[in-house]
Amino acid sequence: MDAQSRALLVRAQVREVTGRIDVISGRTLVLENGQVYTLLDDARIIVNGREVSRSALQRGMEVTLRISPTTGQVLEVAAQGVAQPPPDQPSTDQPRITSFTHNAPRALRAGETLTVELRGTRGGQATFDIFNVASGIPMREVSSGVYRGTFTVRPGDNVANAAMFGHLRVGGQETAIQGGVALTIDSQAPAITGRFPQPGAVVENVRPNILITFVDQGAGVNPQASTLTVNGQNVTANTTVTETAIAYVPPSNLPQGAVSVRAVIGDRAGNATTDTWAFTIGVAQGSLIRAVTVNPTTPLQAGQTLTVTAVGEPGSQATFSIAGVVDNIPMVETQPGFYVGQFTVGPQHNVQSARVVVTMVRGGQTSRVEATSRLTLIGQQAPSPRIVTPTAGTQVGAPIVIRGTATPGSRVVVRVDYQGTLLLFNVRGTYGEVSTTADAAGNWQVSLNPSIRIPNARLTIIARAVDPVGRESAPAQVQVIQS
């Protein structure tokens, strides 16, 4: 533009792609090389030098696509009629795959069926693989060059963001393609790891915290599919649900005697775990303390504050302690018989399943009552896990067994990326990821079975630790060679 801001020159940049149409459906255009493009609603369609409607485009046309470099959408299609239809007979030439798709809109659970479609050269034999789940699943040619296959998820199948590969063999030649949309399979319901109060326990507390802890190695917990019932009353609206726990603080005293609890923990794939147990409330005769509650009971990070509340005899001296963290924090009697104390988590506080105990002293008498739930404090983000085997530069076959160490109890997510040459093409992508939990000694192990062999491909194994509040560590990684 000039000094008066008048435009002197306008330059528009576009990207051009040439090829032959294999599929045209609505605004979607697929070339024979498998590349998929989306046409703008007002894209110009020019056939043999004349502007026409989109319906004039046909399979087999040689086209030049003008594409926006910013959005990737097609601005203009210039076609030269149907010069020569694509080969529709089996041949000894390298077969072609033009598309490879599946119908899963979300994570699949056991019993659900996945349908996969592959389009390519007709008259061949097609199969598909799901990373770390199954390989060589047969597909049937349902129409000319269109192959379909199904897979029903089995109990125990579990993988996140799994790569899928399609294979097509015609006349002794084979080609393969990786699907563009990864697949998540979650056939395992959340597993209960702790119940507080514990089943069969007798607690000296008329307002006990009720806490259920669990792990889910699949698609993650769905709070909308999780419920809690106490003594036959649905209290879900007053619960807190996280990725690892469901917690409830009774708003008023529970009746002494047996208390029944029923928890349903659902995940995002539709799996659910139902657990039922009971405990007993029996306050000791003459005890200074009638109730102890902590809030929240879910894991706390640095900077968050824990509030401990006790109900007991008025005029007492009350303190609380967190085992392994702090002792004798004073509690203030905010109204007769009602005591409150607080503790703010610091970066140095890292503890799991710590006991919280309230001590009350009055007139030479001392009573102690433990909160019914345990406490987890995560002052610092989980450190990076360590990959012990395989070591960098080694050759690995199938399955790939990966071992390492991490903070005990942390979830470890392992992903494998690949880069190599397959059928003369440079390929790169992600096989998929699986997760596990580090044991009490901090050890973890996963086994991965790549469904496609890419000789001498470079594999990058990446591991991340996830702490109980969902924070991810910096990744640890090693590079190995696929044999």
N, C-alpha and C positions, 0 to 999 in steps of 0.2 A: 504494500500500500504506500501511497505517497504521504507527504506531510499533512494533507488534509484528511487522512484516513480513508482515502478512496482506493478501492481494490484495483490493482494494476494487473495482477495475475492470480488465477485460482488453479491450484494443482491438486487433483484427487488421486490417491493411490489405491489401486486394487491389486488383488492377486489372481492370476489366471491358472486354471487347471484344465487339462484336456483328457478325454477318455471316451468310453462308450457306455451308454446307459444300459444297466442291467435291470433295474427296478425303478419305476416311477409311481408313487402313491401319494396323492394329495400334494403336500409341500415337501415331501421327502424324496430325494433322488439318490440312488445308489449306483455307482460306477462298477464296471466289471472287476476292478482291482479291490473291491470291497469297501472303498471309502464312501461314507454317508454324508450327505449335505442337506441343508434345509434352505428352501427358497423363501425369500421375502414375499409377503402377500402381494406386493406390487412389482415383483421381479419382471423384467422385460424378457419375453420369449421370442426369439428370432429364428425362424426355420427357412433355410435357403434364401436369406436376405430379406424376408418379409416378417413383420411383427404379427404374431398370432397369439392365441390363448394357450394356457398351460396344457389343455387337453390334447394339443397337437403333438406333444412329446411322446415318443414311442421307444420301446425297448430296441436296442441295436443302433440307435442314432449316435453318430460321432458328434461330440459336443465340446465347446469351450465354455467354461464357467468363469464368470468374473465375480470374485468373492471379496467381501469387505475384510480387510486385514485386522479390524478391531473386533467385529462380532462373529466372523466366520460364516455369515449367511450369504447366500447367492444373490447377487444384484441383477445378473443378466445371464441368460443361456443362449448361446449361438449354436444352432444345430445344422447339420448338412444332410437331412433326410435319413432314410435307412439304407446306408450304403451296402451293408452286408450283415445279415442277422448273425448273432453269435452262434458258435457251433452247438448243436443240440444232440450230438451223437457221441457215444463213448469213443475215446481215442487213446492212443498211447502217449499223447502229449501230457505235460504236467496238468493235473486237474486244478480247477479253480474253485475257491470258496468265496461267495460274494456277501454272505451275511451269516451270523451265528448269534442267536438270541435265546433268552429263556423268559418264562412268564411269572417269576417269583417277585411279588411287589414288596415283600418284607422277609424277615427271617422265617424259615420253615421249621416246624417241629415234627417229631416222630409221627409217622402215619400220613403226612401230607405228601402230595405228589408234585414233582417238578416236571414241566414239559419243556423240551428244548427243540429248537428248529434250526436246521442248517440248510442254506441254499447254495447250490454250486453246480458243477458238471453232473449231468444226469448219468444214470446207469452205474453208479459206483456203490461202494460199501462205506457207510458212515458210522462213526462212534463218537462219544464224548466222554470227557474226564472231569471230575470235580476234585480239586486239590485236597489231598489228605483224607478223602472220603471213599471215592470209587473211581475206577478207570475202565476203559473199554466198554462202556455202556452202549448197547447196540441201538441204531436208529434205522427206521424203515422209510423207504422212498415212497411217499404218499402221493406224489404227482411228479411230473417231469422236473428233476433237479431239486425237489423239495424233500428234505429228510426230517423225520420227527422221531424223538425218543423220549422216554419217561424214566424217572427215578423216584422211588418212594423212600422217604427218609426213614432210617432204621433207628431203634433205640441205641444210644451211644454215639451216633454221628454228631460231631460238634466241631464247627470251624467258623471263623469270622472272615469276611472279605476274601473269600476263596476264589482263586482264579479258575476259570473253566476253559477247556480246550476242546475244539472240534477237530476231527480227523476225517479225511475223505480219500479213499483209495479207488483209482480207476485204472484198469489195464496195467497193473503192476506198479503204477506211480502213486505216491501219496503226498498230500499236503495237509497242513495243520494251521489253525488260527486260534487266537485267544479271544474269548468273548469280551465285549466292552464293559459289561456290568458285572461286578463281582457278586458272589452269593454268600449269604450267611445261613448256616444251619445250626439250630439249637434244639437238640432233642433231650436236654437234661434240665429238669426243674431245679430251682434254687435248693441248695442243701443247708439244712438247719445246723448251725455249729454251737449254739448256746441258748439256754432258756433261763430267765431270771424273773422271779424266784425259781429255783430248780424244781423239777417234778418231785413231789413228795415232801418238800421242805416244810418246816414249821418256822414261821417268821414272827418276830415280836414287833410287828409293824402294821398299823391299821390303814396306812396309805402307801403301800409298797409300789416302787417303780416296777413296771412289767416291761421286760426287754427280751426280744428275740433277735439273735444275730444269725447271719447266714452268708453264704457265698454263692455267686452265680457266675459260671465260667462261659456263659453264652451271650445272648443279646442284651442282657441287663434287666434289672427288676422294673416292673411297671407298677408305680404306686396306685394307679386307678384299679388295678386288678388284685390288690392286696387288702385284706380285711382283718380285723381283730374283734373278738367277742369275749367279754368277761362276764361270768355268771349269767350267760344267756343274753346279755345286752350288747348290741353292736356299738362299739366305741370308736370305730374307725375314724370318724370325723375329728376326734381329739387326739389322734396319734401322729407321730412323726415317722415318715418312711424315708430311708436313705438307700443307697446301693448295697449297704451291708447290714441294716438293722431296721426294726420297727419298734417304736418306744411309746409307752403310755404312762401318764401320771394321773391316778384317780383324782378327780376334783374334790372328792369328799371321802370320808372314812368308809372302808369296806367292812361288811359284817364279819365278826369273828367266826371262825370255822373254815370249812372247805371252800376254796375259790377255784372255779373251773376257767380255763383259758383255751380258746380255739383261734389259731392263726392260719390264714391262707396267704401264701406268698406267691404272687404271679409274676411271670416275666413277659418281655415284649414279644416273644414268639408264641405266647398262649399257653406255655407250660405252667403248672401250679403245684405247690407243695402244701398239704394240709397237715397241721400238727395240733394235737389236743393233749393237755396235761392238767394237773391240779396241784395246788399247794394249800397249806393251812395257815390261817392267821390265829395266833395264840399269844396274846400279850402277857408277859410274866406278871404274876400278882405282886404288887408293890413296886414295880419298876417306875423310875422317874420319867421314862421316855415311852410315848405311845406311838409315835410315827416319825419316820425319817424319809425324806425324798430328796433326790438330786435332779437338777435340771440345767442343761440337757443331759440325757444319758447316751446320746450318740457321740462319736468321736469329736474331740475339740482340737482346734488348731491354736497356734501361738496368737495371743491377743484376745482370744475368746474367754468369757468368764463363766465359771461354774457357780451355781447357787445351790447351797445346801439348806434345807428347811427341816426343823424338828419341832414336834409338838410334845409337850411334857408338863411337869409340875412348874407352876409359876415361881419366880424368884430363884431359879437355879443358875449355876454357872455352866455354860455350854461351850464346847469346842468341837471341831471335826478334824480328822486326819485323812490324808490320802496315802495309802501304803506305798513306800518307796519314793515319795515325792515331797511331802510336807507333813508336819505334825502340829496339832494343837492350835488351829486357826480359831480365834475367838468368834463366837456367834452372839448377835445382839438380840435381846428380847424386845421385839417390836410391839408386842401387845402381850398381856398376861398369858404365859404358857406357850408363846409362839416365838421361835428362835430362828434367825437367819444369819448365814455366813457366806462369804464369797471368796473365790480364788481365781486369779487370772493366770492363764497358761503362758509360760515363757518359752523362748526358743530352746532352752536346755531341758525341757520336760518332754520325755519320750517314754511312755509306759503303756502296757496293754493289760486289760483285765485287772486293774488296781482296785483294791477294796477301799470303800469310804466308810469310816466309823465315826459316829457321834458319841461324845462322852458328856454326861451331865452329872453335876455334883450339887448336892443340897443337904445341909445339916449333917455332914459326915457320911452321907450315903452317896454312892457312886453307881451309875448305870451306864452301860455301853450297848449301843445297837448299831448293827451294820446295815447300810443301805442294801436293798435287795439286788440292785444291778451293779455291775462292775464298770469301771471307767477306763477309757482309752484316750490318752493325750498324745497328740502328734505335734510336737513343738517345731520340728524341722521336716522339710520335705524328704521323702525317701531317697537315700543315696542310690546312685546307678547300680544296677545288678552287675554281676561279673559272669562272663561266659568262660567256663573252664574248658569245655570241649564242644566242638572241634577247635583246634588252634588255627591261627591265621596261616593261609597258604596250603593247607592240607587238602587232599582229594577226598570227596565224600561220595558215597553211593546212595542207595535207597534201602531202608528208610534212613533219614538223617536224625541221629540221636543227639540232642543238645542238652548239656548239663551246665549248671552254674550255681551261684550263691546270691542271696539277696537278704534284706531284712526279714526275719521270721514273721510269717503271717501276711506278708505283702503279696499282692497279685502281680504276676510276671506275665507280660504280653510279649510274644516272640513272633517276629515277621521275617520272611525270607524273600528278598528281591533277587531277580536274575537278570543277566545280560550276556548275550552270546549270539551264535549264528545257527539258524534252523532253516534247512532247505534253501540255503544260499541267501537268506534274508537275515539282516540284523534285527534281533528281537530283544526287548527289555520289558520288564514289568514286575509284578508282585505275585508270587505263588499264593500267598494268603497268610493268615496269622492264627495262632492258637494261644490260649492262656492257661496258666496253672497257678498254684499257690505255694509259696516257699514254706517248708515245714518248720518245726520248732527249732531245728538246727540251722535254718537258713538255706537248705539245699532245695533245688528244683530241677526238674527234668521234663522235656517234651520230646515227642517223636514225630517227625514230619516225613511224609511220603510223597514227593513230587510226582504228579501223574504223567508228566512228559519229560523225557530225557533229552537234554540239550548238551551234547558232549563238549567238555572244556568250557562250559559257561561259567562266568564268575558269579558266585552267589554271595550276597551280603546278608548276614544274619544279624538282626537288630533286636535287642531286648530292652524293655522298659519296665520299671517297677511302678506300681500304683498303690499309694497308701490308702488307709481306710476312709479318708475324706475325699478320695478321688483325684489327688494330685499326682501327676506323672513325673518320674525322675528324668534326668538327662539320659539319652540312650547309650547303651554299650553295643559295640558291633565288632564283628570279625568278617573277613572275606576269605572264602574257600573256593575250591574248584570242583565242579560237578563232573564226576567220572563217567 
